[in-house]
Every structure is written in C-alpha cells, then in structure tokens.
Amino acid sequence: MPGEVYRVQENTGNPVHPFIEEVVSLALDRAADPRPSGHQDSHFDEYVRGAVEYAGEAAVKEAIRLSLTKGVTHRMAGREAFGDDDYVYGIHVGVAAIAYLCELNSEPQIDP
C-alpha cells in the first residue's frame, strides 16, 4: 500500500514484527529449496535464487536490508547491491522480500 511502512522490528520496535534476519533467512531458504513451480508464489523463490546464483548471498542480504530497513527503493538497493547495470536483481529481490515479510507477518504469533 502506498505510504505503508515495512513492518520489521528494526523499524517499528514492535516485538511481534519479524526481525530483518527472519526475512533474509526465509529468502535464502526459499532460494536454496524453491517451492514447486505450480505454487502461486514460486516465482519469488526463483527471483531470489537467480540473484544468489548471479551475485551471491551477501548481495541478496544487502538488497533486502536496504529495501526493508533503510527505505531505499528496490531499484536503488539493486544498484548498490548488484551494480548499476544489474539493478533489476534488486527489484526482484525487493519484491520477493516484501512477499516473504507479508508471509511472516501473517503467521500466528506465539506469546513468550
């Protein structure tokens, strides 16, 4: 939604929101073991997998952090993490990260 702040604990301080590391971990797990191609969200896993294969996990982690906690656009995060000519990986990773964040936010929370 326009103007919506990404809900990650680093931004909100709200303990029910996931940490950025949870989003990064889910993204890398899905890249390593993508959901079946028939799954409605499998394209997100393939986006991240392609970025990992192209530039490695460190670039993917950086793009996710820049997009979700620094408020950088996906394109600018991609330029910083993947280079000026390969910013499209940042767009793909950023879109996937938002989908993973939404998934984590929709999971039932367990009270400590």
Residue pairs with C-beta under 8 A, 6 or more apart in sequence:
5 11
5 12
6 67
6 68
6 69
6 98
6 101
7 14
7 17
7 101
7 105
8 17
8 18
8 19
8 20
8 23
8 68
8 69
8 101
9 15
9 17
9 18
9 19
9 20
10 19
10 20
10 69
11 17
11 68
11 69
16 109
17 105
18 101
18 104
18 105
20 64
20 65
20 68
20 69
22 104
23 64
23 68
23 97
23 100
23 101
23 104
24 60
24 61
24 64
24 65
26 100
26 103
26 104
27 48
27 60
27 64
27 93
27 96
27 97
27 100
28 48
28 52
28 57
28 60
28 61
30 44
30 45
30 48
30 49
30 96
30 100
31 45
31 48
31 49
31 51
31 52
31 60
32 49
32 52
34 42
34 45
34 46
34 49
35 41
35 42
35 45
36 42
41 99
44 95
44 96
44 99
44 100
45 96
47 92
47 93
47 95
47 96
48 60
48 92
48 93
48 96
50 89
50 92
51 59
51 60
51 63
51 82
51 89
51 92
51 93
52 60
54 82
54 86
54 89
55 81
55 82
55 86
55 89
59 81
59 82
59 89
60 81
60 93
62 77
62 80
62 81
63 74
63 77
63 78
63 80
63 81
63 82
63 89
63 90
63 93
63 94
63 97
64 77
64 93
64 94
64 97
66 72
66 76
66 77
66 80
66 81
66 90
67 73
67 74
67 77
67 90
67 93
67 94
67 97
67 98
68 97
68 98
68 101
70 77
72 80
73 94
74 90
74 91
74 93
74 94
74 95
75 87
75 90
75 91
76 87
76 90
77 90
77 93
77 94
78 86
78 87
78 88
78 89
78 90
78 91
78 93
78 94
79 87
79 90
80 90
81 89
81 90
81 93
82 89
82 90
